[in-house]
Amino acid sequence: MELKGIHHVSAITANAKENYHFYTEILGMRLVKKSINQDDTSVYHLFYADEVGNPGTDLTFFEIPNAGTTYQGTSSISGTSLRVPNDAALAYWQDRLNEYKVDHDGVTKQGERNVIYFRDPEGQRLTLISDETNTGVKGGKVWERSSVPVDKGIVGLGPVKLTVQNAAPTITILTKVLTFKQVGSYPSPVNGQEDILVFATGEGGTGAEVHVEVRTDLPRERPGRGSVHHVSFRVDNLEELEQWRDRLEEFRLPNSGLVERFYFKALYFREPNGILFELSTDGPGFATDEDIEFLGESLALPPFFEDQREQIEARLKPLNTETSH
């Protein structure tokens, strides 16, 4: 049993329409699924990814229209990375972010890798990370109709950063329960704070890392729009997910049990600092109920919500996601 890397990251937006514009028009990601929050069917759940929504490329958003401001702090997923093919792509992105007046810090270093730290309009903490030296998990493939050139586009999710006040219990879960190994560290950009630790699983590399940052100078985060809800890690198949459930039980970690998400099966639990982790199967994937050519264009409902379609659609604000073919 070994996790294969990052599966998806799910965050919060207060405005699906503006969120859709930013992630598709400016960042060039493909909306591969326009669905609903299965726990609150009156709001959207939007999935942005590579051309077909390969596992490891999905950044998803729950729309919570009345979400308040995020007060940044600990016990949080404080950074989401998006992989680009190489350093040349980062130079392109620096110009593009300037062109669209996106708040960013320019090209800088994260350990040995080149990155650009930037924020979306709601303050979502994002990083473009270069795969120039990546030898681990391969990235996905940019959609040919992306608003960004295919050789410069986002090919998947990179490392997620966890910010905690006390790293020891989180590290125990990552290494003793979830098969991660510490593979390095790099200096914190904040004076007086210890180095950020790098953990990897599976083939390693940018698509399979968790970075753990200790911040003793911050209170616990109060999440809102622009915050991350959870990170999910890749499990090969249902049989293995069942083994992971049993493993969590052995470690006496309270968990959700297996949850049917239709596009994948899932299992949720919180690590000791309160951060929500999910384990998700790689399949069956997003083309289960839509033609690949038309992914994300109409409202997709899992079969167990189909009989409520009329009521659900009546409550949702219209969001036009059709693209020209």
C-alpha positions in Angstrom: 0.0 0.0 0.0 1.4 3.3 -1.1 -0.3 6.5 -2.0 0.5 7.7 -5.5 0.5 11.4 -4.9 -1.9 14.3 -4.8 -5.4 13.5 -6.2 -7.2 16.9 -5.9 -7.4 20.0 -3.7 -10.8 21.5 -2.9 -11.2 25.1 -2.0 -13.9 27.7 -1.3 -15.2 30.5 -3.5 -18.0 33.0 -2.9 -18.6 33.6 -6.6 -18.8 30.7 -9.1 -19.0 33.0 -12.1 -15.9 35.0 -11.3 -14.1 31.9 -10.2 -14.9 30.2 -13.5 -13.5 33.2 -15.4 -10.3 33.3 -13.5 -9.4 29.6 -13.6 -10.4 29.1 -17.3 -9.7 32.4 -19.0 -6.6 33.6 -17.1 -5.1 30.3 -15.8 -6.2 28.3 -18.9 -7.4 25.3 -16.9 -10.3 23.2 -18.3 -13.6 23.1 -16.4 -14.1 19.3 -16.6 -17.2 19.0 -14.4 -19.9 21.5 -13.4 -21.6 19.7 -10.5 -23.1 20.4 -7.1 -21.9 20.2 -3.6 -23.2 16.8 -2.6 -23.7 18.0 0.9 -25.5 21.2 -0.1 -27.2 20.9 -3.5 -28.1 24.6 -3.8 -24.5 25.5 -4.7 -22.0 24.5 -7.4 -19.0 22.3 -7.1 -16.6 23.2 -10.0 -13.7 21.0 -11.1 -10.7 22.5 -13.1 -8.1 20.2 -14.5 -6.1 19.1 -17.5 -7.7 18.0 -20.8 -9.7 15.1 -19.3 -9.4 15.6 -15.5 -6.7 13.1 -14.9 -6.1 12.3 -11.2 -3.6 14.7 -9.8 -4.7 17.6 -12.0 -7.9 18.7 -10.3 -8.4 21.9 -8.4 -12.0 22.0 -7.3 -14.2 24.8 -5.7 -17.3 24.6 -3.5 -19.3 27.8 -4.0 -20.4 29.2 -0.7 -22.0 32.6 -1.6 -22.0 34.0 2.0 -18.4 32.8 2.8 -16.7 35.4 4.9 -13.1 36.6 4.8 -10.3 34.1 5.5 -8.1 35.0 8.5 -4.9 33.1 7.7 -3.2 31.0 10.3 -2.3 27.5 11.4 -4.1 24.2 11.1 -4.6 25.0 7.5 -3.7 24.0 3.9 -2.0 27.3 3.3 -0.7 26.8 -0.2 -1.7 25.0 -3.4 0.8 24.6 -6.2 0.1 24.3 -10.0 2.7 22.6 -12.1 4.0 24.1 -15.4 6.4 22.3 -17.8 9.6 24.2 -17.2 11.3 27.5 -16.3 10.5 29.1 -19.7 6.8 28.6 -18.9 7.3 30.5 -15.7 8.7 33.5 -17.6 5.6 33.4 -19.8 3.4 33.3 -16.7 5.1 36.2 -15.1 4.2 38.3 -18.2 0.7 36.9 -18.2 0.0 37.6 -14.6 1.2 41.2 -15.1 -1.0 41.5 -18.2 -4.1 40.5 -16.2 -3.1 42.5 -13.1 -2.9 39.3 -10.9 -1.2 39.8 -7.5 2.1 37.9 -7.6 5.6 38.0 -6.2 7.6 37.3 -9.5 9.9 34.3 -10.1 11.6 33.2 -7.0 13.1 30.0 -5.4 11.4 27.3 -3.4 14.4 25.2 -2.4 16.0 24.2 -5.7 12.9 24.8 -7.8 11.7 28.0 -9.5 8.2 29.2 -8.5 5.9 32.2 -8.7 3.7 32.8 -5.6 0.4 34.5 -6.5 -3.2 35.1 -5.3 -6.5 34.7 -7.1 -9.1 37.6 -6.7 -10.4 36.1 -3.4 -6.9 35.7 -1.9 -6.5 32.0 -2.6 -2.8 31.2 -1.9 -1.4 29.7 -5.1 2.1 28.8 -6.5 3.1 28.1 -10.0 6.0 25.6 -9.8 8.4 24.6 -12.6 8.7 20.9 -13.5 12.1 21.7 -15.1 13.9 19.3 -12.8 11.0 17.0 -11.9 11.7 13.2 -12.1 8.7 12.0 -10.2 5.0 11.7 -11.0 4.3 12.8 -14.5 1.9 15.7 -15.1 -1.2 15.7 -17.2 -1.8 17.3 -20.6 -3.0 20.8 -21.3 -6.4 21.0 -23.1 -5.8 21.9 -26.8 -8.5 24.6 -26.6 -7.0 26.2 -23.5 -6.6 30.0 -23.4 -2.9 29.4 -22.7 -0.4 27.9 -25.1 -0.3 24.1 -24.7 3.5 24.1 -24.1 3.2 26.7 -21.2 0.0 25.6 -19.6 -0.8 24.1 -16.1 -0.2 20.3 -16.2 -1.4 19.4 -12.7 -1.3 20.0 -9.0 2.1 20.4 -7.3 3.0 20.3 -3.6 0.4 21.3 -1.0 1.7 23.3 2.0 0.3 22.6 5.5 0.8 25.2 8.2 0.7 24.0 11.8 1.8 25.2 15.2 3.2 21.8 16.2 4.5 19.7 13.3 5.1 16.4 15.3 1.6 14.9 15.2 1.1 15.8 11.6 4.4 14.3 10.6 3.5 11.1 12.5 0.3 10.7 10.4 2.2 11.5 7.1 5.0 9.0 7.8 3.6 6.3 10.1 0.1 6.1 8.6 0.2 7.5 5.0 3.6 6.2 3.6 5.2 9.6 3.1 9.0 10.0 3.7 10.9 13.2 4.4 13.0 14.0 1.4 14.2 17.5 2.1 13.6 21.0 3.5 14.0 24.6 2.5 14.2 27.9 4.4 11.0 29.6 5.6 10.4 33.0 4.0 9.4 34.2 7.5 12.2 35.3 9.8 12.7 33.3 13.0 10.7 30.3 11.8 12.2 26.9 11.2 12.8 25.3 7.8 9.8 24.0 5.8 10.0 20.2 5.6 9.3 18.3 2.4 7.6 14.9 2.4 7.0 12.7 -0.6 5.1 9.5 -1.5 4.9 7.1 -4.4 7.2 8.2 -7.3 7.8 11.5 -5.6 8.4 14.8 -7.3 6.2 17.8 -7.6 2.9 15.8 -7.9 3.5 13.8 -4.8 4.7 16.2 -2.1 3.4 17.7 1.1 5.3 20.6 2.6 5.0 21.2 6.4 5.5 24.7 7.7 5.6 25.5 11.4 4.3 29.0 12.4 4.5 29.8 16.1 3.5 33.4 15.4 0.0 32.8 14.0 -3.4 31.9 15.5 -5.5 29.1 14.1 -6.9 29.9 10.6 -10.5 31.0 10.3 -11.5 29.8 6.9 -13.7 31.6 4.3 -13.6 32.5 0.7 -10.1 31.9 -0.7 -9.3 29.1 1.8 -8.7 25.4 1.2 -11.2 22.9 2.4 -9.2 19.6 2.0 -6.5 17.8 0.1 -7.0 14.4 -1.4 -4.3 11.7 -2.0 -4.4 9.1 -4.8 -5.3 5.5 -4.2 -5.1 3.0 -7.1 -8.5 1.3 -6.7 -11.5 0.5 -4.5 -9.9 -2.7 -3.0 -6.9 -0.6 -1.8 -9.2 2.1 -0.5 -10.9 -0.5 1.7 -7.4 -1.5 3.0 -6.7 2.2 3.8 -10.0 2.3 5.8 -9.0 -0.7 7.7 -5.6 0.9 8.3 -7.1 4.0 9.7 -9.3 1.9 12.0 -6.1 0.1 13.2 -4.6 3.4 14.1 -7.9 4.4 15.8 -8.3 7.4 13.5 -12.0 8.4 13.2 -13.0 8.5 9.6 -16.0 8.8 7.2 -15.9 5.2 5.9 -16.2 4.8 2.2 -18.1 7.6 0.4 -19.6 7.3 -3.1 -18.6 10.4 -5.1 -19.6 8.8 -8.4 -16.4 10.0 -10.2 -14.3 8.3 -7.5 -14.7 6.6 -4.1 -13.5 8.6 -1.1 -12.5 8.3 2.5 -12.1 11.3 4.9 -10.4 11.9 8.2 -8.7 14.7 10.1 -5.1 14.6 11.2 -4.4 15.8 14.8 -4.0 19.5 13.9 -7.5 19.4 12.4 -6.6 19.4 8.7 -9.0 17.4 6.6 -7.4 14.7 4.4 -9.2 12.6 1.8 -8.1 9.4 0.1 -9.6 9.0 -3.4 -9.6 6.3 -6.0 -8.1 7.1 -9.4 -11.3 6.0 -11.2 -13.7 5.8 -12.8 -13.1 9.4 -13.7 -15.0 12.4 -15.2 -15.9 10.9 -18.6 -18.2 8.4 -16.9 -21.3 10.5 -17.6 -20.2 13.0 -20.3 -18.4 12.9 -23.6 -14.8 14.1 -23.3 -15.5 16.7 -26.0 -18.2 18.3 -23.9 -16.9 18.0 -20.3 -18.1 20.7 -17.9 -20.6 22.3 -20.3 -23.8 21.2 -18.7 -24.8 20.5 -15.1 -23.6 16.9 -14.2 -25.5 15.2 -11.4 -24.5 11.9 -9.9 -27.3 9.3 -10.6 -28.5 9.4 -7.0 -29.4 13.1 -7.5 -30.9 12.8 -11.0 -34.5 12.6 -9.8 -34.1 16.0 -8.1 -32.6 17.7 -11.2 -35.5 20.1 -11.7 -35.5 21.4 -8.1 -31.7 21.6 -8.1 -31.4 23.5 -11.3 -34.1 25.9 -10.1 -32.0 26.8 -7.1 -28.7 27.3 -8.8 -27.7 30.6 -10.4 -27.2 30.2 -14.1 -23.5 29.7 -15.1 -22.8 29.5 -18.8 -19.8 27.2 -19.3 -20.4 26.2 -22.9 -17.4 26.5 -25.2 -17.4 26.8 -29.0 -16.5 23.6 -30.8 
